[in-house]
Amino acid sequence: MLAGMNPAELFAHELNPVRLAPGEVLFQAGDAADGMYVVLEGALDVLVANKVVETSTRGAILGEMALIDHTPRGATVKAREAATLVKIDERRFQRVVQQNPFFATHVMKVLVDRIRHMNQLLAQNPPA
């Protein structure tokens, strides 16, 4: 069902979305992990060490690393513009994956893409 599908479509009928105003912080680096998010609309900046490393829009997944390994957040996410998201806790994540195995594959692809992107950033700006 998800192959070629935007994850926002899976959660389009969310009854309790998270709404952020421009500039509002979704979570900060170091915060406890309590779920991941799918962006339904709007745009959010992902910041690492106060540097924007990604801008996430409709269908983007945020916070998936913390959900998977239960470590504190590694980045800060702030709304670039008004945004609506769905929060997915661990129980719901497991249920969605059981109902739609392609969702798990999509999350893995997002993780791989983020690792590749960070590798490119590090290659361009090696640490001192």
N, C-alpha and C positions, 0 to 999 in steps of 0.2 A: 504493500500500500504506500510506503513512504518513498520508494525509489523514484527520484526525480521530483519529489513533492517537498514543498516548503513546510518545515515543522510547525509553522504558525497555523497551517491548515488543520493540524491535529487538535489544536486547542482553541480554534476560532470561536467556540461557543462557551468559553470559560465564564463561569458565574461570578467569580471573585477575583478579577484581575488586580494586579498591582499597578497603580498609576503614579507616575512621577512628573513633577513640574520641571521645566528647564533648570539645570544646575543642581537638582536634588540628587543625593548620593543613594545608590541602591545598596551597595556594601563597600566596605573599605578593606584594604590589605590588612591582614591580621585578624579580621573578624572571624568568629566561629562559623564553621560550615553548617548550614541548615537547609540546603537545597540548591537547586539550579533554577535557571529562568529561561523562558523562551520569549523573545521579543515579538509582540503582536503588532505593534505599530510604534513609530517614533525612531529616535536614534540615540544611542548611548556611547560614550567614550570609555574605553578600557585604558586605565593608566597604571603603569609600572614605574616606580620611583618618580612620580609626578610627570611622566612623559606618556603622551597618548601613543599607544602601540596598535590600537585597532578602534574603528568606529563600527558599532553593531547596529544593524537595522532589522526590519521585519524578517522573522524566521531564524535569527541568530540565537545561539545558545550561549548562556553566560553562567559561570559558576560551576560548571560540570566537574572540574578537577576536584574541588573541595567535596562535592557529593560523593565522588568515587573513592577518595582516599581519606576523607574526614580530617584533613589538615586545615589550618587556618587559611583564609583567603589569601591568594598570592597577588591580587591586583585590586585596585579601586575601580568601581564602575559608577559613572555619573551621567545623568541625562543631559545630552547635548540639546535636545528639544523635548517637548512633552512626549512621554512614552507610556505605553501600556504593555505589561508583561504578565505571563502566567508563572507562578512559582510551583516547582515540582520537588516535593520532598522525596526521601529515599523510597518510601513505600509506594508512592505514586509512580516513581521512575521504574521500579520493578514491575508494576502492573502494566505500564505502557509498553515496556520491553516484551513482556509475555504476550501481550495482544498484538504487538507490531515489532517483530524482531529487526526490521529495517531501521527502526529508531535507534537501537543500540549501535548498529553499523554506522549510522549517521553521526552519532556522538563520537565514535572512534575516529571518523574522518575529520570532524571538527578538531579533535585533539591533535591529530597528525598535522593538519594544516597550521595550527597554532605553533607547534614545535618547529615546523619548517620556517614559518614567518620569523619566530624569535631567533632561529639560527641565522637567517639572512640579516636581521638587525645586528646581531653580534658580529657577524663577518664584516659589516659595514662600519661598525663602531666598536672595535675590540675594547674590552675593559683595560683600564690603565694598570 
